[in-house]
Amino acid sequence: MNDNKTTVPFWQRFPAQFRAAFLSTVIVGLAVHLFAFSNIIPNADGLSRIFDEQQMAVSGRWFLHYASMFHGYIQAPGLIGGLSLLFLGTASVLIVDTLEIRTIGASILCGAFAVVFPALSHTFLYTFTASAYAFAIFLAVLSVWIVRKKPRLSWLGVIPLACAVGTYQAYFAVAASLALSCVILDLLNGDRDLKDTVKNGVRVLLMLALGAAVYYIMMKLFLYAKGVELLSYKGMNSVSLSPGTVWVVYREFVYYFLRPNTVNYIGIPMICAHWALIGTAGVCVLILVQKQQLHRQSLRMILLAVGAALIPLAFNFTQLFSVAKPTTRYSFVFVYLFCAALADQFWEVTLKKIPWIRVVACAASALLILLCAQVSNLAYTASATAHRATETFTTNL
């Protein structure tokens, strides 16, 4: 019997916004990070880790060994780069689904931002762990996606979160940032029932707490089984909520986006783009509050204020227990992703009806992608040049 029905290709079975996010991540990732994927840029750690099984339980990273299995513990840039883009592309799809992004444009922006953010270039300089860290980012995003999309199975989100933190403690902030972004977007949507929003917020908060607890228990078990002690290197068990530490967390978060920073190669043009993007997002929020009469709902406005106040703490959570480094700040990308999701979710209410906001937001986003690509390649060039200069000096000596 002949079947005249055409078979739908596997790729087309996914929604268009998912395909757009994945392709954007892969294409932009190749364009920006190709140098790192086709060269070995030695650093102090990488020189001794051409082959390394990544047994890092002493640093609290008990899952790093298993996350590194994909590339066989060999520092192979091409393989590691391909795996990293696969994991990051899948994470972008989950982010788009979790934030409920529907438009192709916003999905493309999310995919591009997720792979071009400067913290990743510093991660790729540590080639021997890059794909494992990309896998950890995917796991952190997966944990929140499970809570949001499979509420009856919320407890399962604890497992990928614990593994993500067990790979690199900084990625707890990735899950926290995505979770808080979802809650704030729900609160800004007047069609969302406030009770359901609160329940979702409590559910994801419990998952984050349990995930951290499971990570800590597993870390203790691995230390006991291997007969080793935790190094003085700071971990999740050294979180400090002292007023001084919290103040630094807030200050450094604001400084990163709103003033030049030579450590992260952030100059005046990027700061201007940050001001433009964050400013238009703020205008959108004010318009949404006014048009949906949210200011008449006291409890919703209080929760919105609390959520906004927690943004620096959630996005920069890593600095509560670790010295700030470019590699620990990947969670900051959710500032860009939140702005993209905000524009998408409320397109009909704001951007579509106010053209100048749309123009400013699009221009700022394009400029940020270009500048982030520039910063990443500056990091690669500086690192490669430093190594060559040292090698040349040693040879001459």
Order of alpha helices (4+ residues) and beta strands (2+ residues): alpha-alpha-alpha-alpha-alpha-alpha-alpha-alpha-alpha-alpha-alpha-alpha-alpha-alpha
